Amino acid sequence: MSTLWRHEVDGWLRRVLPGRCVFCLTACEPSRPWCLACGDALPWNRPACPQCAEPLPASVGPRPCGHCLRRPPIFQRARVPLRYEAEVAGLMQHFKFHASPRAGTVLLALLEEGLAGVERPQALLAVPLHPRRARERGFDQGRWLAERLAARLEVPLIMALRRKDTPSQRGLDRRGRRGNLRGAFEVPEVLPARVALLDDVMTTGATLDALARACRRAGAEEVEAWAIARTPLEHG
C-alpha cells in the first residue's frame, strides 16, 4: 500500500470517530480519539525503569530496575507509554487477534502521545514475524504499526528478518526467553547510527533485546526500544 493511500485510510478512520471518545462516547477534542477524563484514567506506565520500561511502584520513582542494574539490555533506553491492563489490553486484543483497524488507530495515537517530544530516530525497525507465522495469522500487527509510524515521523522503515521460528515465550523466565531468541534476527543492510525498534507489547524486553543485538551487528550505535504497552511485573 502506498504512503499516500495509507494516509487517506488513516484519515478516514479518524473521521469515523467524529469528536467522540472511543472509550466512553462523550465529546472530545478532534485531535485525540479520547476525552480528558478517559485519557487521565488510562494505565500510563509511570513511573518506569528508564532503560527497560518495567513498571515500578509509585513510591520508588523512575530509576533503573534491579534487572537492568544486574544485566543491562543491548538497547540504551525503552519508551513504552502504557501498561498492558484494562482498556489498553482490550484494544490490543481486538487489534492483534481480530485485525481491527479502529483499535490499531487508537493504539497508534496513544503511542504517538507517549512519544511526544522524543527525538526522531534515523530509521525505524519493526519486530518481524517469521514468514510461516505471518502466513498463518494473515496479519502482521507490528508491520502495520511501523509502516504508519514511520510515515508520520518521516523516517525510513527498514525490514529485519526473523531467521528462527521460535517457540512461544509464554511460561519462560528471562533467561529462557533470551536463549529462545538467540540468533533469531538478522538485519540485511547497514544501519544508520540511531535507530528505534517497535513492538506492540513488551514483556521482559527479550525480543527487543535480541533485535537490538542484530542492529548493533548491522552498524547501529544507539538503539531505542519502543512499544505501546508493557506487561506489569506481576503478570509475567
Secondary structure, 3 states (H helix, E strand, C coil): CCHHHHHHHHHHHHHCCCCECCCCCCECCCCCCCCHHHHHHCCECCCECCCCCCECCCCCCCCCCHHHHHCCCCCCEEECCEECCHHHHHHHHHHHHHCCHHHHHHHHHHHHHHCCCCCCCCEEEECCCCHHHHHHHCCCHHHHHHHHHHHHHCCCECCCEECCCCCCCCCCCHHHHHHHCCCCEECCCCCCCEEEEEEEEECCCHHHHHHHHHHHHCCCCEEEEEEEEECCHHHC
